[in-house]
């Protein structure tokens, strides 16, 4: 689940972004990622995670286990599921 006040949307190309309704901001970065982490796709479309704190990458998802449920959007460039916490 997303933090309170957050929701997901998709842009015209189907890319997922995150809306913070409390702070009135949007971001491409998943708010469930630890501080300093980002998520990206490699050239073949596989998701990887980058820890800017240590400048390391990993295939392992650093989000808490609750974040890896069936309601989490797909990160293969297509929107498969969307949900709101509004």
Secondary structure, DSSP 8 states (H G I E B T S, - for coil): ---TTEEEEE-TT--EEEEETTTTEEESS-TTS-TTEEEEE-TTS-EEEEETTTTEEESS--S-GGGGSTTS--SSSS-----B--
